[in-house]
Each structure stands twice: as C-alpha cells, then as structure tokens.
Amino acid sequence: MQSKNQQLEERLSDLSNNYLTDVINELKKEMIQTIKENQKEDELLKQKNTTQDSEMLSRVKAAEFLSCSLTTLYYYQKKKMIPYYQLGRKILFKKSELLQAMNNII
C-alpha cells in the first residue's frame, strides 16, 4: 500500500501532466488559427496587388505615375517604348506594363 504522500505526489504529477497537455493543446489550436489567419491575409494581399498591377490608367494618370509630362508619355508611345491600349479615342495603359517597360528603359 502506498503512503499518503506517495498518493498525493502521483495525483499532483497526474494533474501537472494533464494541465501541461491542456496548455500544449490550447497553444496548438492558437498557432493553427494564427497560421490560417496569416494565410488569408496573404491571399488578400496577393489579390490586392494583382488588382493594382492590372489597373488601367488614363494618359494623365499614367504621366503622373511615371512622373513625366504628357509630351514625354506621347513620345514613349510613338517610339513603342511603352505598350498602350486604344479604345476609340481613349488611350489607356496597364500599370504593371508601365512598370515593366520603365525597368527595361532604365
């Protein structure tokens, strides 16, 4: 027969082990939740960046984006240094293509 002290020590050990197991499991749940939230945020950021990069800009907005004058932008167009899209009389530029073209020019 075990003494009272031994029984109490075993019970305390069991309680400690159960508590630690509970804490570990809770931490695992929190980590999984945090990872899922981070993945969702990353996906949203990717979608936002994709949307921003494919954004269409008017001539004025494109010139502002490139920090150049409308005359310089027209020069780039005519020399086929930057791609553009024409819809009737309207000229549009894709933001991502402007970035890529400027990287090639510089």
N, C-alpha and C positions, 0 to 999 in steps of 0.2 A: 504494500500500500504506500502511495506517495504521501509525503508530508504536505501540509497545508501550503507551505512556502513554495514547494515544487509545483503544486497545482496552480497557485497564483502566478508563478513565473510562466508556466505554459500558457495560461489563459491570457496573460499580458502579451506574450510573444504572438499568440494567435491574433489578438486584437491589433497589435502593431502590424503584422503581416497583412491583415485584412485592410487596415487603414491605408497602408502603403500601396496595396493593389488598387484600392479605390482611387487614390490620388493619381497613380500612374494611368489608370483608365480614363480619368477625367482629363488629364493632360493630353492624352492621345486624341480624345474627342475634340478638344480645343485646337490642337495642332491641325487636325484634319479639316476642321471648319475654317481655320485661317488660310490653309492652303487652297481650299475651294474658293474662298472669297478673293484671294490673290489671283487665282486663275481667271475668275470672272472679270476682275478689274483689268487684267492683261488683255483679255479678249475685247473688252470695251475700248481700251486704248488703241488696239490694233485696228478696230473698225473705225474709230475716230480718225486715226492717221490715214487710213486708206481713203476715207471720205474727203479729208482735207487735201490729200495729194491729187485726187482726181477732180478737184474743184475747178470749174471753168471760170476764167477771168475775162472781163472785157478789156479793151485796149488800155483804157485809163487805169484800171486796177492792175493790169499786167505791168504797165510802166511804173506804177507805184511800187509794186512788188519787186521789180528789178532795180528800182532807184535810178531810172533813166527817163529821158524825155520821150514824148510820143514820136518825135522825129527819129530818135535812135531806135526805138522799137520798130518803126516802119522800115528803117534801114536793115535791121536784123531779119525782118520778114522778107523783104525783097531779095536779100542775099541768101535766103533759105538757111539762115543760121539758127532760126527757131521755128518749130512747127506751129501751125495755126489752123483754125477751122473757120470756114466762111459759111454763114447761114444767111443767104440773101445778101444784104448789105452789112450785116453784123459780122465782125471778126472776133473770135474767141480763142483763148489759149488755155491749155491744161497746165495747172500749177506744177505738177510733177514733171511734165515735159520741159517746162521753162527751167526748172532746177537742173535737170539733166543736160539741157542744151548749154546753160551757163557754165556748168562744170566742164563741158567739152571745149568751150570757147577759151576759158581761162587756163 
